[in-house]
Amino acid sequence: ETAGYSLCSAVSRYDPTNGNLAYMTPQMVKTRDGALEITTTNTGYRAGQYASGSVQSWSKFCFQGGIVDAAYTLPGEPGLPGIWPAIWMLGNLGRATYPLSTEGLWPYSYNACTPELSVAAGQLISACDEASPHVGLLSHQGRGVPEID
């Protein structure tokens, strides 16, 4: 938090990207000794099989360059089935756990007019396109929702 403005927040919603198996709730997110802790349980919550947490900065923070440094510990043993912990970043044109917001934008990040890699492959905003000035996009600039895992 900076000067009373939070750069991210815990969300409260089902995650349709995993078949609604988990309900994301702020009660599963906390900080302790300067570290973020997200807990997952299989006790069920709001008809979800699992309760977990998700922290998002969508529409609050736009990373435009530099270095992101993260240290984290994920649960479980390598190769153990049944869990899918993750830490990742998603470009701000799409919103995590809102699949329709990423349709035609994820996982694309092409910025060259190469039809077989952009328009034909399904990239919604291609470098091959002439932009309409009223939408604030530049002509011939590809846009997408890159994901960093």
N, C-alpha and C positions, 0 to 999 in steps of 0.2 A: 504494500500500500504506500502511495506517495502523496503526501499532503492531503490526506483524507480521500484520495481517489484510488480505488482498487483497480489494478491492471488485469485481474482475473476474478472469476467467481465460480463457486460450485453450483452445478445445475441440478434441477429436480425434474427427471423425466425418464421414460422408458428409452432403451437404446434399440431401435428397430434394426440396426445393422447386425445385431447378434440374435435375431429372432425374438426379441423382447424377453430374453432369458433374465436380464438384469434390470433392476430399477436403480437409476442413479439418483442419489439423495445427498444433500449437503451434510446430513448427520454422519456420513461415512468419511468426511473430509475434515482434517484438523491440522493445526501446526503445533509442533512441540520442539522446544529448544532450537527454533529457527529452521526446522525441517518440515516439509509437507508430508503428511501421512494420509494415505487412502486405504481404507479397510474394505475387504470384501467378505461377505458371509454367504452361506448357502441356507440360511434360515428362512428365506422367503420374505418378501416385502411388497405390498401392493400387488399381489398376484404374480410377481416376478419370482423366479426360482432363486435368484441371487440378489443381494443388495450390495451396491458398490458406490463409488464416487467418481465424478468427472469434473475437472477444473478446466474452464475455457476462458479465453480472452477475446472471443469473437466480438467485433464491433467496439472494442475497448482499447486495443493495442495493435499497431501495425508494424511489424518488424521489417525494416527496409534495408538492412545490411549490418554487417558486423559479425560477431561470434556469439553463439549460444552454447553455454557450457552447462551440462547437466550431469549430476552424479545420482545414481538411483540403485536400489536393490529391488529385484523382482522376486516374488514368492515361487516356491516349488523347486523341483529338480529338473535339469535339462532333459528333454525327451519325455517327461511325465505328461500323459494326456489329461485333458479335462480342464485345463486352465489356459487363459489367453491374456496374460497381463501385457501391457504395452505402455510405452511413452513415445509420443510422436507429435509432430507439428503439422498443421494443415493450412494452406494458403487461405487468405481471408475472403475470397469470392464464394467459397462454400462454407457450410457450417457443419461441424462434426455432429453426427447422429441425426442429421436432417438430410436423408438421401436425395430428395428431389433438388436440394440446393446445389448439389455437386453434379447433377446429370449434365453431361456434355462438357464439363469443366474438369473433372477429376478422372484420371491422374495426369491430365495433359499439362505440359509446360513448354510446348513448341513455340518459338518465336521466329520462325522462318516460313516462307510460303512454299511448303512442300506438300502438295495435295494428298499424297498417299500417307503422310504422317499427320495431317491435320484434319481438313474437312472430310475426306473420305473415311478417316478413322473415327470421326464423331466429335472432334473438338468444336465446341460451340462458337468460340470467339477465336478465329484463325487469323494468322498474319496474311492470309490471302484475301481477307475481307476489307471492304471499304466501310469505314465506320460512319454512323450517323452522328453529327456534331452534338445533338441534344442529349446523348447518353453519356458523354464525358469520356469516351474511349478514343484512342488514336487509331487512325487508319493503318492497316498493315502491321498491327502489333498483336501478336498472339497472347491470349490470356488464359489462364487455367488455374487449377487448384492443386499445386504440387504438394506432395506428402513427403515428409522427412521422418523416417523410422529410426 
